[in-house]
Amino acid sequence: MRSSKIALALMTSFFFALAGGPASHAEIAISANDGKMIMENGVAKVRKEPLPDTVSIIDLSGAPPRIVAEIPAPASVVGPPPSVAIAPDESFALVTGAMKVDPADPTKAIADDKLTVIDLKSSPPNILATLQAGAGAAGVSINRAATLALVANRNEGTVSVFTISGNTLTPAGKIALGDAKSGPSHAIFSRDGTTALVTRDGDSRISILSVDGDKVEYTKRDLFSALRPYQIDTAGNGDVAVVGNVGMGSGDADSISLIDMRSKPIRVATTISVGQTPEGLKMSPDGLFVAVNVVNGSTKPADSPFFNDFGLLKIYRIAGTDLIPVTEARIGHWCQGIVWSKDSRMLLVQCMVENEIATFAFNGKTLTKTAPIAMKVSPAGIRTAEP
């Protein structure tokens, strides 16, 4: 009974802080967890007995980070890891669900279109709305003014636009980028909010959108980084963005690219090899580093010549338009998203097979592994509020 009261008190204190009370300001990450899928000897499959998808709220303001709430909501490991977006003031979150179990054949997963709006001010958090984006709704982002959200729809070649008022989202149309196989995967806003970039892993390009108030249009200009650009990110002063190019999954070394956002026009400035499949990446809030989750063949069959029994977390320093290796550490299998703490000194990395979120301390030069966060359901997507 005493432990239950302590847990309740901690949760109440945390959400009181989140709601703007006199307690210290909260710092949270939100993990979207896929209960449907497992990896069996290199093949992603639907579980024989699927677990409910969930969303976990993680308090990063203390040590160690801890889960303070969990609610059921559609989520998916299919698509890049930023299937979560958090409002800048941490008042609400958006979570996409790209895939669901096929009602006609429970051994298969089919495209879904769910966008869940979660109220983070309530205690406990609750679902405000479940909206429809497009087929294969994947990467999602909110602009810094919290007036617009974009959702990349991987299975229909579109980006859904939503206007935001408070914590209410209203559909504002879709932008067609290519055919259903063009694979829009993740959309981000520039720091000034006047531009958005959308990765297209199906036809290997990054589309540039113009943003004017609530009017979002495809400029008909694309960037070309490398094979299958997937997750994209920007931080710091917004001078650069970084994109992971996941390649063809055939054992070749894949890459990340740096985009010069100051250049007129915007251009890809640098591409470097990082290893097999940079599934997730994230720039540090100060804009000085980028962390990359390299799957490293950890999802290959055990008899594959490209199999490795671990993934890699790699850190690169951003120096102008150069990317300079700093350090790396081993992580688990089929790992997904990465987030940094606000002070750029802690990282969290989701690992599906281990059902955990690995945590690391970073001092600017080295990574030190700390205690992981055990998860009930496999963590598939993660985000913090964009600084």
Secondary structure, 3 states (H helix, E strand, C coil): CHHHHHHHHHHHHHHHHHCCCCCCCCCEEEEEEECCEEEECCEEEECCCCCCCEEEEEECCCCCCEEEEEEECCCCCCCCCCCEEECCCCCEEEEEEEEEEECCEEEEEEEEEEEEEEECCCCCCEEEEEEECCCCEEEEEECCCCCEEEEEECCCCEEEEEEEECCEEEEEEEEECCCCCCCEEEEEECCCCCEEEEEECCCCEEEEEEEECCEEEEEEEEECCCCCEEEEEECCCCCEEEEEECCCCCCCCEEEEEEECCCCCCEEEEEEEEECCEEEEEECCCCCEEEEEECCCCCCCCCCCCCCCCEEEEEEEEECCEEEEEEEEEECCCEEEEEECCCCCEEEEEECCCCEEEEEEECCCCEEEEEEEECCCEEEEEEECCC
